[in-house]
Amino acid sequence: VQLQASGGGLVQTGESLRLSCAASGFISRINVMGWFRQAPGKQRELVASITRSGRSTYADFVKGRFTISSNNAENTIYLQSNSLEPEDTAVYYCYATEGPGQTPRYWGRGTLVTVSS
């Protein structure tokens, strides 16, 4: 499984970005897809995830601002990020799990989101 993330960039506080992550390869192995992020000097943290059936979960710090969605026909997930804040500045990593577990098995290259104040 290969994951290709895109959509990062530089925005101002309050603006929006949409991140995309396209999966290829043995798609049938994938159970959950989602996004982690890592800010400079901080640990990687889970942002949001979505199951094959469309059930989504969010970290408290993005609830109400970010929306994760999927297009199963295109094997792609999206993270619509609204009302961005400087604290959202980080490298965002797409991931996918395999089988019944929740541990990320596959990772995409990060995409940088920078929010200026």
MOPAC internal coordinates of N, CA, C and O (Angstrom, degrees):
PM7 1SCF
backbone

  N    0.0000 0     0.00 0     0.00 0    0    0    0
  C    1.4593 1     0.00 0     0.00 0    1    0    0
  C    1.5168 1   109.46 1     0.00 0    2    1    0
  O    1.2310 1   121.10 1   -48.31 1    3    2    1
  N    1.3230 1   115.51 1   131.69 1    3    2    1
  C    1.4635 1   120.87 1   176.09 1    5    3    2
  C    1.5276 1   108.17 1  -119.51 1    6    5    3
  O    1.2310 1   121.31 1   -39.20 1    7    6    5
  N    1.3163 1   115.10 1   140.80 1    7    6    5
  C    1.4616 1   121.25 1   179.73 1    9    7    6
  C    1.5140 1   109.30 1  -121.00 1   10    9    7
  O    1.2310 1   120.49 1   -50.09 1   11   10    9
  N    1.3107 1   116.67 1   129.91 1   11   10    9
  C    1.4643 1   122.56 1  -179.73 1   13   11   10
  C    1.5113 1   108.79 1  -119.85 1   14   13   11
  O    1.2310 1   121.07 1   -69.70 1   15   14   13
  N    1.3232 1   115.56 1   110.30 1   15   14   13
  C    1.4615 1   120.71 1  -179.52 1   17   15   14
  C    1.5205 1   110.63 1   -98.64 1   18   17   15
  O    1.2310 1   121.34 1   -30.43 1   19   18   17
  N    1.3229 1   115.04 1   149.57 1   19   18   17
  C    1.4586 1   120.59 1   177.97 1   21   19   18
  C    1.5221 1   109.44 1  -156.80 1   22   21   19
  O    1.2310 1   120.98 1   -10.21 1   23   22   21
  N    1.3344 1   115.72 1   169.79 1   23   22   21
  C    1.4500 1   120.32 1   173.37 1   25   23   22
  C    1.5037 1   116.15 1   110.03 1   26   25   23
  O    1.2310 1   119.64 1   175.13 1   27   26   25
  N    1.3181 1   118.29 1    -4.87 1   27   26   25
  C    1.4571 1   119.76 1   178.76 1   29   27   26
  C    1.5168 1   111.45 1   -69.48 1   30   29   27
  O    1.2310 1   121.00 1    -8.84 1   31   30   29
  N    1.3195 1   115.69 1   171.16 1   31   30   29
  C    1.4480 1   119.74 1   178.82 1   33   31   30
  C    1.5070 1   111.55 1   169.11 1   34   33   31
  O    1.2310 1   121.56 1     9.24 1   35   34   33
  N    1.3198 1   114.63 1  -170.76 1   35   34   33
  C    1.4640 1   122.51 1  -179.70 1   37   35   34
  C    1.5305 1   108.89 1  -106.58 1   38   37   35
  O    1.2310 1   120.81 1   -56.94 1   39   38   37
  N    1.3181 1   116.06 1   123.06 1   39   38   37
  C    1.4618 1   121.11 1   178.06 1   41   39   38
  C    1.5211 1   109.34 1  -134.15 1   42   41   39
  O    1.2310 1   121.41 1   -11.16 1   43   42   41
  N    1.3130 1   114.90 1   168.84 1   43   42   41
  C    1.4557 1   119.82 1   176.55 1   45   43   42
  C    1.5260 1   109.81 1   -96.87 1   46   45   43
  O    1.2310 1   121.23 1   -16.78 1   47   46   45
  N    1.3139 1   115.25 1   163.22 1   47   46   45
  C    1.4601 1   120.90 1   178.70 1   49   47   46
  C    1.5232 1   110.46 1   -54.42 1   50   49   47
  O    1.2310 1   121.40 1   -47.29 1   51   50   49
  N    1.3307 1   114.92 1   132.71 1   51   50   49
  C    1.4527 1   120.42 1   178.88 1   53   51   50
  C    1.5192 1   114.53 1    94.06 1   54   53   51
  O    1.2310 1   120.56 1   166.21 1   55   54   53
  N    1.3094 1   116.53 1   -13.79 1   55   54   53
  C    1.4629 1   119.95 1  -179.20 1   57   55   54
  C    1.5275 1   111.01 1   -84.34 1   58   57   55
  O    1.2310 1   121.21 1    -0.01 1   59   58   57
  N    1.3414 1   115.28 1   179.99 1   59   58   57
  C    1.4624 1   121.09 1  -174.06 1   61   59   58
  C    1.5186 1   111.84 1  -126.54 1   62   61   59
  O    1.2310 1   121.44 1   -22.69 1   63   62   61
  N    1.3146 1   114.86 1   157.31 1   63   62   61
  C    1.4552 1   122.94 1   172.64 1   65   63   62
  C    1.5218 1   107.73 1  -142.85 1   66   65   63
  O    1.2310 1   120.76 1   -26.91 1   67   66   65
  N    1.3351 1   116.16 1   153.09 1   67   66   65
  C    1.4547 1   120.12 1   172.13 1   69   67   66
  C    1.5191 1   108.50 1  -122.91 1   70   69   67
  O    1.2310 1   121.01 1   -61.17 1   71   70   69
  N    1.3182 1   115.67 1   118.83 1   71   70   69
  C    1.4434 1   122.03 1   177.00 1   73   71   70
  C    1.5258 1   109.04 1   -93.11 1   74   73   71
  O    1.2310 1   121.07 1   -34.66 1   75   74   73
  N    1.3223 1   115.56 1   145.34 1   75   74   73
  C    1.4620 1   121.25 1   177.86 1   77   75   74
  C    1.5258 1   109.46 1  -125.03 1   78   77   75
  O    1.2310 1   121.09 1   -29.39 1   79   78   77
  N    1.3247 1   115.53 1   150.61 1   79   78   77
  C    1.4621 1   120.64 1   175.60 1   81   79   78
  C    1.5154 1   107.84 1  -142.27 1   82   81   79
  O    1.2310 1   120.86 1   -65.65 1   83   82   81
  N    1.3255 1   115.95 1   114.35 1   83   82   81
  C    1.4543 1   121.60 1  -178.56 1   85   83   82
  C    1.5240 1   109.72 1  -102.36 1   86   85   83
  O    1.2310 1   120.89 1   -49.19 1   87   86   85
  N    1.3097 1   115.91 1   130.81 1   87   86   85
  C    1.4624 1   121.66 1   179.90 1   89   87   86
  C    1.5230 1   109.99 1  -102.05 1   90   89   87
  O    1.2310 1   121.03 1   -35.59 1   91   90   89
  N    1.3193 1   115.64 1   144.41 1   91   90   89
  C    1.4625 1   120.73 1   176.07 1   93   91   90
  C    1.5178 1   108.37 1  -143.68 1   94   93   91
  O    1.2310 1   121.08 1   -13.68 1   95   94   93
  N    1.3149 1   115.54 1   166.32 1   95   94   93
  C    1.4574 1   120.02 1  -177.96 1   97   95   94
  C    1.5249 1   110.67 1    97.54 1   98   97   95
  O    1.2310 1   120.67 1    41.44 1   99   98   97
  N    1.3295 1   116.33 1  -138.56 1   99   98   97
  C    1.4623 1   121.77 1  -177.50 1  101   99   98
  C    1.5326 1   110.19 1   -81.01 1  102  101   99
  O    1.2310 1   121.20 1  -106.46 1  103  102  101
  N    1.3223 1   115.30 1    73.54 1  103  102  101
  C    1.4610 1   121.72 1  -175.80 1  105  103  102
  C    1.5212 1   112.00 1   -59.33 1  106  105  103
  O    1.2310 1   120.43 1   147.04 1  107  106  105
  N    1.2983 1   116.79 1   -32.96 1  107  106  105
  C    1.4683 1   120.74 1  -175.93 1  109  107  106
  C    1.5223 1   112.18 1   -62.13 1  110  109  107
  O    1.2310 1   120.00 1   161.59 1  111  110  109
  N    1.3189 1   117.61 1   -18.41 1  111  110  109
  C    1.4592 1   120.49 1   179.06 1  113  111  110
  C    1.5281 1   112.54 1   -76.52 1  114  113  111
  O    1.2310 1   120.65 1   160.39 1  115  114  113
  N    1.2994 1   116.37 1   -19.61 1  115  114  113
  C    1.4628 1   120.30 1  -172.77 1  117  115  114
  C    1.5266 1   111.39 1   -75.75 1  118  117  115
  O    1.2310 1   121.36 1   -44.50 1  119  118  117
  N    1.3320 1   115.00 1   135.50 1  119  118  117
  C    1.4574 1   120.62 1   177.24 1  121  119  118
  C    1.5285 1   110.73 1  -110.68 1  122  121  119
  O    1.2310 1   120.71 1   129.26 1  123  122  121
  N    1.3018 1   116.24 1   -50.74 1  123  122  121
  C    1.4674 1   122.04 1  -178.74 1  125  123  122
  C    1.5208 1   108.52 1  -130.04 1  126  125  123
  O    1.2310 1   120.72 1   -36.52 1  127  126  125
  N    1.3057 1   116.23 1   143.48 1  127  126  125
  C    1.4638 1   121.77 1   171.75 1  129  127  126
  C    1.5147 1   109.07 1  -126.49 1  130  129  127
  O    1.2310 1   121.39 1   -23.36 1  131  130  129
  N    1.3131 1   114.94 1   156.64 1  131  130  129
  C    1.4561 1   117.30 1  -179.79 1  133  131  130
  C    1.5076 1   112.15 1  -176.77 1  134  133  131
  O    1.2310 1   122.06 1    16.11 1  135  134  133
  N    1.3401 1   113.67 1  -163.89 1  135  134  133
  C    1.4585 1   121.18 1  -176.53 1  137  135  134
  C    1.5252 1   110.79 1  -133.76 1  138  137  135
  O    1.2310 1   121.83 1   -44.54 1  139  138  137
  N    1.3166 1   114.10 1   135.46 1  139  138  137
  C    1.4457 1   122.45 1   165.04 1  141  139  138
  C    1.5158 1   106.83 1  -109.73 1  142  141  139
  O    1.2310 1   120.74 1   -13.95 1  143  142  141
  N    1.3201 1   116.19 1   166.05 1  143  142  141
  C    1.4569 1   119.92 1   171.06 1  145  143  142
  C    1.5218 1   109.59 1  -141.93 1  146  145  143
  O    1.2310 1   121.67 1   -24.56 1  147  146  145
  N    1.3200 1   114.40 1   155.44 1  147  146  145
  C    1.4594 1   120.03 1   178.40 1  149  147  146
  C    1.5115 1   108.99 1  -139.40 1  150  149  147
  O    1.2310 1   121.35 1   -63.25 1  151  150  149
  N    1.3085 1   115.02 1   116.75 1  151  150  149
  C    1.4570 1   121.27 1   176.98 1  153  151  150
  C    1.5260 1   108.91 1   -89.42 1  154  153  151
  O    1.2310 1   119.91 1   -21.85 1  155  154  153
  N    1.3228 1   117.77 1   158.15 1  155  154  153
  C    1.4689 1   120.94 1   179.73 1  157  155  154
  C    1.5268 1   112.13 1   -54.92 1  158  157  155
  O    1.2310 1   120.56 1   -53.03 1  159  158  157
  N    1.3022 1   116.54 1   126.97 1  159  158  157
  C    1.4487 1   121.33 1   177.73 1  161  159  158
  C    1.5086 1   115.16 1    77.16 1  162  161  159
  O    1.2310 1   120.15 1  -173.29 1  163  162  161
  N    1.3231 1   117.33 1     6.71 1  163  162  161
  C    1.4633 1   120.63 1  -177.99 1  165  163  162
  C    1.5261 1   110.35 1  -122.34 1  166  165  163
  O    1.2310 1   121.37 1   -16.53 1  167  166  165
  N    1.3267 1   114.98 1   163.47 1  167  166  165
  C    1.4487 1   119.99 1   177.82 1  169  167  166
  C    1.5197 1   110.62 1   -77.49 1  170  169  167
  O    1.2310 1   121.78 1   -22.74 1  171  170  169
  N    1.3145 1   114.20 1   157.26 1  171  170  169
  C    1.4608 1   119.89 1   175.98 1  173  171  170
  C    1.5241 1   108.48 1   -68.01 1  174  173  171
  O    1.2310 1   120.63 1   -43.46 1  175  174  173
  N    1.3395 1   116.40 1   136.54 1  175  174  173
  C    1.4565 1   120.62 1  -178.90 1  177  175  174
  C    1.5184 1   110.85 1  -132.03 1  178  177  175
  O    1.2310 1   121.45 1   -33.26 1  179  178  177
  N    1.3348 1   114.84 1   146.74 1  179  178  177
  C    1.4576 1   121.04 1   180.00 1  181  179  178
  C    1.5194 1   109.66 1   -73.11 1  182  181  179
  O    1.2310 1   120.79 1   -45.93 1  183  182  181
  N    1.3257 1   116.10 1   134.07 1  183  182  181
  C    1.4558 1   121.91 1   179.38 1  185  183  182
  C    1.5237 1   110.72 1  -102.34 1  186  185  183
  O    1.2310 1   120.62 1   125.57 1  187  186  185
  N    1.3248 1   116.42 1   -54.43 1  187  186  185
  C    1.4623 1   120.66 1  -177.56 1  189  187  186
  C    1.5174 1   108.85 1  -162.54 1  190  189  187
  O    1.2310 1   121.27 1   -22.68 1  191  190  189
  N    1.3331 1   115.17 1   157.32 1  191  190  189
  C    1.4546 1   120.14 1   177.22 1  193  191  190
  C    1.5184 1   109.11 1  -146.08 1  194  193  191
  O    1.2310 1   121.53 1   -18.64 1  195  194  193
  N    1.3297 1   114.68 1   161.36 1  195  194  193
  C    1.4600 1   120.25 1   179.16 1  197  195  194
  C    1.5206 1   108.75 1  -146.30 1  198  197  195
  O    1.2310 1   120.86 1   -43.33 1  199  198  197
  N    1.3260 1   115.96 1   136.67 1  199  198  197
  C    1.4565 1   120.72 1   179.75 1  201  199  198
  C    1.5282 1   110.24 1   -88.00 1  202  201  199
  O    1.2310 1   121.23 1    -7.66 1  203  202  201
  N    1.3273 1   115.25 1   172.34 1  203  202  201
  C    1.4674 1   120.55 1   177.69 1  205  203  202
  C    1.5188 1   111.19 1   -59.34 1  206  205  203
  O    1.2310 1   120.64 1   147.40 1  207  206  205
  N    1.3125 1   116.38 1   -32.60 1  207  206  205
  C    1.4686 1   120.39 1  -178.88 1  209  207  206
  C    1.5156 1   112.91 1   -83.47 1  210  209  207
  O    1.2310 1   120.58 1   176.63 1  211  210  209
  N    1.3311 1   116.49 1    -3.37 1  211  210  209
  C    1.4452 1   119.74 1   175.64 1  213  211  210
  C    1.5143 1   115.90 1    97.39 1  214  213  211
  O    1.2310 1   120.33 1  -173.49 1  215  214  213
  N    1.3204 1   116.98 1     6.51 1  215  214  213
  C    1.4666 1   119.33 1   178.50 1  217  215  214
  C    1.5200 1   108.89 1   -78.94 1  218  217  215
  O    1.2310 1   121.20 1   -51.81 1  219  218  217
  N    1.3175 1   115.31 1   128.19 1  219  218  217
  C    1.4666 1   120.52 1  -174.58 1  221  219  218
  C    1.5269 1   110.97 1  -115.63 1  222  221  219
  O    1.2310 1   121.47 1   -27.76 1  223  222  221
  N    1.3172 1   114.79 1   152.24 1  223  222  221
  C    1.4593 1   122.08 1   174.25 1  225  223  222
  C    1.5182 1   108.52 1  -134.69 1  226  225  223
  O    1.2310 1   121.17 1   -26.92 1  227  226  225
  N    1.3311 1   115.36 1   153.08 1  227  226  225
  C    1.4605 1   120.64 1  -176.32 1  229  227  226
  C    1.5215 1   110.91 1  -136.97 1  230  229  227
  O    1.2310 1   121.56 1   -31.01 1  231  230  229
  N    1.3195 1   114.62 1   148.99 1  231  230  229
  C    1.4548 1   119.57 1   169.28 1  233  231  230
  C    1.5270 1   107.93 1   -71.88 1  234  233  231
  O    1.2310 1   120.65 1   -30.99 1  235  234  233
  N    1.3071 1   116.36 1   149.01 1  235  234  233
  C    1.4706 1   120.07 1  -177.72 1  237  235  234
  C    1.5242 1   112.23 1   -57.16 1  238  237  235
  O    1.2310 1   120.36 1   145.74 1  239  238  237
  N    1.3294 1   116.92 1   -34.26 1  239  238  237
  C    1.4588 1   119.46 1  -173.80 1  241  239  238
  C    1.5318 1   113.33 1   -73.56 1  242  241  239
  O    1.2310 1   119.54 1   174.04 1  243  242  241
  N    1.3446 1   118.47 1    -5.96 1  243  242  241
  C    1.4653 1   120.17 1   177.39 1  245  243  242
  C    1.5218 1   112.87 1  -120.52 1  246  245  243
  O    1.2310 1   120.17 1   175.45 1  247  246  245
  N    1.3250 1   117.27 1    -4.55 1  247  246  245
  C    1.4599 1   120.08 1  -179.14 1  249  247  246
  C    1.5227 1   110.58 1   -58.24 1  250  249  247
  O    1.2310 1   121.65 1   -48.01 1  251  250  249
  N    1.3289 1   114.44 1   131.99 1  251  250  249
  C    1.4473 1   119.88 1  -179.58 1  253  251  250
  C    1.5210 1   114.17 1    87.39 1  254  253  251
  O    1.2310 1   120.74 1   167.81 1  255  254  253
  N    1.3249 1   116.18 1   -12.19 1  255  254  253
  C    1.4766 1   119.16 1  -179.68 1  257  255  254
  C    1.5302 1   111.97 1  -116.14 1  258  257  255
  O    1.2310 1   120.34 1   143.51 1  259  258  257
  N    1.3186 1   116.95 1   -36.49 1  259  258  257
  C    1.4620 1   121.50 1  -177.50 1  261  259  258
  C    1.5285 1   109.05 1  -108.97 1  262  261  259
  O    1.2310 1   121.14 1   -32.81 1  263  262  261
  N    1.3379 1   115.43 1   147.19 1  263  262  261
  C    1.4540 1   121.71 1   175.88 1  265  263  262
  C    1.5213 1   109.59 1  -133.71 1  266  265  263
  O    1.2310 1   121.03 1   -53.02 1  267  266  265
  N    1.3127 1   115.64 1   126.98 1  267  266  265
  C    1.4561 1   120.46 1   176.99 1  269  267  266
  C    1.5204 1   108.19 1  -101.23 1  270  269  267
  O    1.2310 1   120.77 1   -40.34 1  271  270  269
  N    1.3270 1   116.13 1   139.66 1  271  270  269
  C    1.4561 1   120.78 1   179.58 1  273  271  270
  C    1.5197 1   108.92 1  -146.09 1  274  273  271
  O    1.2310 1   121.04 1   -11.60 1  275  274  273
  N    1.3198 1   115.62 1   168.40 1  275  274  273
  C    1.4594 1   119.41 1  -178.65 1  277  275  274
  C    1.5120 1   111.28 1  -139.08 1  278  277  275
  O    1.2310 1   121.49 1   -29.49 1  279  278  277
  N    1.3024 1   114.76 1   150.51 1  279  278  277
  C    1.4544 1   122.48 1   172.08 1  281  279  278
  C    1.5163 1   105.51 1  -122.08 1  282  281  279
  O    1.2310 1   120.55 1   -84.61 1  283  282  281
  N    1.3139 1   116.55 1    95.39 1  283  282  281
  C    1.4597 1   120.53 1  -174.29 1  285  283  282
  C    1.5207 1   112.09 1   -64.15 1  286  285  283
  O    1.2310 1   120.45 1   148.58 1  287  286  285
  N    1.3068 1   116.74 1   -31.42 1  287  286  285
  C    1.4687 1   120.06 1   179.77 1  289  287  286
  C    1.5266 1   111.14 1   -64.42 1  290  289  287
  O    1.2310 1   120.89 1   148.91 1  291  290  289
  N    1.3366 1   115.90 1   -31.09 1  291  290  289
  C    1.4723 1   120.04 1  -179.53 1  293  291  290
  C    1.5238 1   111.39 1  -104.11 1  294  293  291
  O    1.2310 1   120.26 1  -176.45 1  295  294  293
  N    1.3533 1   117.12 1     3.55 1  295  294  293
  C    1.4763 1   121.33 1   179.55 1  297  295  294
  C    1.5216 1   110.96 1    53.00 1  298  297  295
  O    1.2310 1   121.49 1  -136.09 1  299  298  297
  N    1.3178 1   114.76 1    43.91 1  299  298  297
  C    1.4640 1   120.22 1  -175.27 1  301  299  298
  C    1.5270 1   109.86 1  -131.90 1  302  301  299
  O    1.2310 1   121.18 1   -38.82 1  303  302  301
  N    1.3233 1   115.35 1   141.18 1  303  302  301
  C    1.4586 1   119.68 1   170.69 1  305  303  302
  C    1.5216 1   108.52 1  -115.53 1  306  305  303
  O    1.2310 1   121.80 1   -21.09 1  307  306  305
  N    1.3303 1   114.17 1   158.91 1  307  306  305
  C    1.4535 1   120.76 1  -178.44 1  309  307  306
  C    1.5273 1   109.40 1  -131.06 1  310  309  307
  O    1.2310 1   121.24 1   -28.39 1  311  310  309
  N    1.3141 1   115.23 1   151.61 1  311  310  309
  C    1.4572 1   120.71 1   172.61 1  313  311  310
  C    1.5189 1   106.93 1  -128.96 1  314  313  311
  O    1.2310 1   121.24 1   -77.69 1  315  314  313
  N    1.3256 1   115.23 1   102.31 1  315  314  313
  C    1.4468 1   120.81 1   176.27 1  317  315  314
  C    1.5225 1   108.06 1   -82.78 1  318  317  315
  O    1.2310 1   120.90 1   -63.14 1  319  318  317
  N    1.3156 1   115.89 1   116.86 1  319  318  317
  C    1.4597 1   121.59 1  -173.76 1  321  319  318
  C    1.5225 1   108.60 1  -113.92 1  322  321  319
  O    1.2310 1   120.81 1   -70.70 1  323  322  321
  N    1.3156 1   116.06 1   109.30 1  323  322  321
  C    1.4624 1   121.62 1  -179.27 1  325  323  322
  C    1.5239 1   110.76 1  -109.43 1  326  325  323
  O    1.2310 1   121.17 1   -15.37 1  327  326  325
  N    1.3047 1   115.36 1   164.63 1  327  326  325
  C    1.4704 1   122.07 1   177.80 1  329  327  326
  C    1.5232 1   110.85 1    49.41 1  330  329  327
  O    1.2310 1   121.03 1  -131.50 1  331  330  329
  N    1.3020 1   115.63 1    48.50 1  331  330  329
  C    1.4584 1   120.15 1  -176.44 1  333  331  330
  C    1.5236 1   111.39 1   -65.33 1  334  333  331
  O    1.2310 1   121.81 1   -35.43 1  335  334  333
  N    1.3137 1   114.14 1   144.57 1  335  334  333
  C    1.4604 1   122.42 1  -179.15 1  337  335  334
  C    1.5187 1   109.17 1  -123.09 1  338  337  335
  O    1.2310 1   120.13 1   -22.71 1  339  338  337
  N    1.3266 1   117.35 1   157.29 1  339  338  337
  C    1.4735 1   119.03 1   177.81 1  341  339  338
  C    1.5294 1   112.58 1   -53.61 1  342  341  339
  O    1.2310 1   120.18 1   148.98 1  343  342  341
  N    1.3321 1   117.26 1   -31.02 1  343  342  341
  C    1.4630 1   120.93 1   179.10 1  345  343  342
  C    1.5265 1   112.91 1   -67.29 1  346  345  343
  O    1.2310 1   120.11 1   166.50 1  347  346  345
  N    1.3243 1   117.40 1   -13.50 1  347  346  345
  C    1.4549 1   121.24 1   177.14 1  349  347  346
  C    1.5292 1   112.28 1   -83.92 1  350  349  347
  O    1.2310 1   120.71 1   174.14 1  351  350  349
  N    1.3078 1   116.25 1    -5.86 1  351  350  349
  C    1.4615 1   120.38 1   178.43 1  353  351  350
  C    1.5205 1   110.03 1   -61.65 1  354  353  351
  O    1.2310 1   121.11 1   -57.58 1  355  354  353
  N    1.3311 1   115.48 1   122.42 1  355  354  353
  C    1.4648 1   120.78 1  -176.31 1  357  355  354
  C    1.5213 1   108.79 1  -176.48 1  358  357  355
  O    1.2310 1   121.72 1   -10.49 1  359  358  357
  N    1.3152 1   114.31 1   169.51 1  359  358  357
  C    1.4583 1   120.10 1   167.43 1  361  359  358
  C    1.5262 1   106.73 1   -90.10 1  362  361  359
  O    1.2310 1   120.52 1   -54.31 1  363  362  361
  N    1.2984 1   116.61 1   125.69 1  363  362  361
  C    1.4638 1   122.29 1  -178.62 1  365  363  362
  C    1.5235 1   109.26 1  -100.46 1  366  365  363
  O    1.2310 1   121.50 1   -51.34 1  367  366  365
  N    1.3266 1   114.73 1   128.66 1  367  366  365
  C    1.4621 1   121.68 1  -177.39 1  369  367  366
  C    1.5221 1   110.32 1  -115.72 1  370  369  367
  O    1.2310 1   121.06 1   -51.21 1  371  370  369
  N    1.3097 1   115.57 1   128.79 1  371  370  369
  C    1.4556 1   121.64 1   173.71 1  373  371  370
  C    1.5316 1   108.35 1   -83.53 1  374  373  371
  O    1.2310 1   120.33 1   -35.44 1  375  374  373
  N    1.3293 1   116.98 1   144.56 1  375  374  373
  C    1.4543 1   120.09 1   178.03 1  377  375  374
  C    1.5210 1   110.16 1  -141.47 1  378  377  375
  O    1.2310 1   121.57 1   -14.66 1  379  378  377
  N    1.3182 1   114.59 1   165.34 1  379  378  377
  C    1.4613 1   120.95 1   175.01 1  381  379  378
  C    1.5155 1   108.92 1  -143.39 1  382  381  379
  O    1.2310 1   120.96 1   -35.45 1  383  382  381
  N    1.3247 1   115.78 1   144.55 1  383  382  381
  C    1.4596 1   120.63 1   175.61 1  385  383  382
  C    1.5184 1   109.31 1  -101.99 1  386  385  383
  O    1.2310 1   121.87 1   -15.56 1  387  386  385
  N    1.3233 1   114.03 1   164.44 1  387  386  385
  C    1.4557 1   119.94 1   179.30 1  389  387  386
  C    1.5155 1   108.63 1  -127.50 1  390  389  387
  O    1.2310 1   120.23 1   -47.36 1  391  390  389
  N    1.3006 1   117.16 1   132.64 1  391  390  389
  C    1.4504 1   119.29 1   179.61 1  393  391  390
  C    1.5080 1   112.08 1    74.90 1  394  393  391
  O    1.2310 1   120.21 1    20.64 1  395  394  393
  N    1.3337 1   117.21 1  -159.36 1  395  394  393
  C    1.4663 1   121.46 1  -172.47 1  397  395  394
  C    1.5249 1   115.18 1   -79.50 1  398  397  395
  O    1.2310 1   119.19 1   167.28 1  399  398  397
  N    1.2942 1   119.15 1   -12.72 1  399  398  397
  C    1.4579 1   120.51 1  -175.99 1  401  399  398
  C    1.5140 1   113.09 1   -78.17 1  402  401  399
  O    1.2310 1   121.31 1    -9.49 1  403  402  401
  N    1.3304 1   115.11 1   170.51 1  403  402  401
  C    1.4680 1   121.92 1   179.31 1  405  403  402
  C    1.5239 1   112.66 1  -104.99 1  406  405  403
  O    1.2310 1   120.44 1   177.47 1  407  406  405
  N    1.3078 1   116.77 1    -2.53 1  407  406  405
  C    1.4692 1   119.96 1  -178.09 1  409  407  406
  C    1.5175 1   110.25 1   -75.06 1  410  409  407
  O    1.2310 1   119.94 1   -52.43 1  411  410  409
  N    1.3376 1   117.73 1   127.57 1  411  410  409
  C    1.4693 1   119.49 1   176.54 1  413  411  410
  C    1.5225 1   111.60 1   -56.38 1  414  413  411
  O    1.2310 1   121.36 1   -46.90 1  415  414  413
  N    1.3170 1   115.00 1   133.10 1  415  414  413
  C    1.4594 1   120.34 1   178.80 1  417  415  414
  C    1.5273 1   111.10 1  -108.89 1  418  417  415
  O    1.2310 1   121.08 1   148.81 1  419  418  417
  N    1.3165 1   115.53 1   -31.19 1  419  418  417
  C    1.4569 1   120.51 1  -178.54 1  421  419  418
  C    1.5350 1   109.00 1  -126.92 1  422  421  419
  O    1.2310 1   121.97 1   -35.39 1  423  422  421
  N    1.3444 1   113.83 1   144.61 1  423  422  421
  C    1.4619 1   119.75 1  -179.28 1  425  423  422
  C    1.5090 1   110.12 1  -130.09 1  426  425  423
  O    1.2310 1   121.31 1   -35.66 1  427  426  425
  N    1.3179 1   115.10 1   144.34 1  427  426  425
  C    1.4448 1   120.52 1   170.55 1  429  427  426
  C    1.5166 1   109.68 1   -95.22 1  430  429  427
  O    1.2310 1   120.81 1   -13.33 1  431  430  429
  N    1.3062 1   116.06 1   166.67 1  431  430  429
  C    1.4644 1   119.50 1   172.34 1  433  431  430
  C    1.5179 1   108.72 1   -68.20 1  434  433  431
  O    1.2310 1   120.71 1   -34.84 1  435  434  433
  N    1.2797 1   116.24 1   145.16 1  435  434  433
  C    1.4484 1   120.09 1  -177.96 1  437  435  434
  C    1.5124 1   113.13 1   -69.61 1  438  437  435
  O    1.2310 1   121.85 1   -24.08 1  439  438  437
  N    1.3061 1   114.07 1   155.92 1  439  438  437
  C    1.4585 1   120.97 1   173.56 1  441  439  438
  C    1.5282 1   107.06 1  -125.01 1  442  441  439
  O    1.2310 1   120.88 1   -49.94 1  443  442  441
  N    1.3288 1   115.93 1   130.06 1  443  442  441
  C    1.4593 1   121.22 1  -172.13 1  445  443  442
  C    1.5206 1   111.44 1   -85.01 1  446  445  443
  O    1.2310 1   121.38 1   -51.05 1  447  446  445
  N    1.3120 1   114.96 1   128.95 1  447  446  445
  C    1.4644 1   122.33 1   173.09 1  449  447  446
  C    1.5164 1   107.40 1  -114.60 1  450  449  447
  O    1.2310 1   120.90 1   -57.49 1  451  450  449
  N    1.3099 1   115.89 1   122.51 1  451  450  449
  C    1.4599 1   121.47 1   178.98 1  453  451  450
  C    1.5176 1   108.66 1  -121.72 1  454  453  451
  O    1.2310 1   120.80 1   -56.05 1  455  454  453
  N    1.3254 1   116.08 1   123.95 1  455  454  453
  C    1.4641 1   121.39 1   179.88 1  457  455  454
  C    1.5130 1   107.91 1  -114.53 1  458  457  455
  O    1.2310 1   121.14 1   -62.34 1  459  458  457
  N    1.3082 1   115.42 1   117.66 1  459  458  457
  C    1.4673 1   119.85 1  -179.10 1  461  459  458
  C    1.5292 1   110.39 1   -92.35 1  462  461  459
  O    1.2310 1   121.29 1   -30.85 1  463  462  461
  N    1.3175 1   115.14 1   149.15 1  463  462  461
  C    1.4663 1   119.74 1  -178.48 1  465  463  462
  C    1.5154 1   111.54 1   -92.04 1  466  465  463
  O    1.2310 1   120.10 1   180.00 1  467  466  465

